[in-house]
């Protein structure tokens, strides 16, 4: 599947999905990420045919930096 978004053309058929280390058989938090064609794709690993969120590399970097700094802590 090829997705056109944010000026990027991503071929999700070539995506190498990686599951979060926080995902597991006893949790509902199952997230996979793939770095493809200069973009970042995120999906629910329990529903691989479902919706995919697409981010630019800079958006992803900002998210990861924010998570490391605790910006999303409750």
C-alpha positions in Angstrom: 0.0 0.0 0.0 1.4 3.4 -1.0 0.3 6.4 1.1 0.7 10.0 0.0 0.8 12.4 2.9 2.6 15.5 4.1 4.5 15.7 0.8 5.8 12.2 1.3 5.1 9.0 -0.6 5.5 6.0 1.6 5.3 2.4 0.4 4.0 0.6 3.5 4.4 -2.7 1.7 8.1 -2.4 2.2 7.7 -1.4 5.9 9.7 -3.4 8.5 7.4 -3.1 11.5 9.0 -3.2 14.9 6.9 -3.9 18.0 7.3 -1.8 21.1 9.2 -3.4 23.9 6.3 -2.4 26.2 3.9 -4.5 24.1 3.2 -8.0 25.2 0.6 -10.8 25.6 -0.7 -9.3 28.8 -1.2 -5.7 27.8 -3.5 -3.8 25.5 -0.8 -1.3 24.6 0.5 -2.9 21.4 2.2 -0.4 19.1 4.4 -1.0 16.1 6.6 1.5 14.2 8.2 1.4 10.8 10.8 3.8 9.3 10.1 3.8 5.6 10.9 6.2 2.7 12.0 9.0 5.1 8.8 8.9 7.1 7.6 7.1 10.3 4.5 4.9 10.4 2.8 3.8 13.6 0.0 1.2 13.9 -1.8 -1.0 16.5 -0.1 -4.4 16.3 -3.3 -6.1 17.2 -4.9 -4.6 14.1 -2.2 -4.6 11.4 -4.8 -4.0 8.6 -6.2 -1.0 10.5 -5.3 2.7 10.3 -1.7 3.9 10.2 -0.5 7.2 11.6 2.2 8.8 9.5 4.8 11.3 10.8 7.7 13.2 9.2 11.1 12.4 10.7 11.1 15.8 12.5 7.7 15.2 14.0 8.8 11.8 15.2 12.0 13.2 16.7 10.0 15.9 18.5 7.7 13.2 20.0 10.6 11.0 21.1 12.4 14.0 22.7 9.2 15.0 24.5 8.7 11.4 25.8 12.3 11.3 27.1 11.8 14.7 28.9 8.5 13.5 30.5 6.3 15.9 28.6 3.5 13.3 28.4 3.7 11.9 31.9 0.4 11.9 33.8 
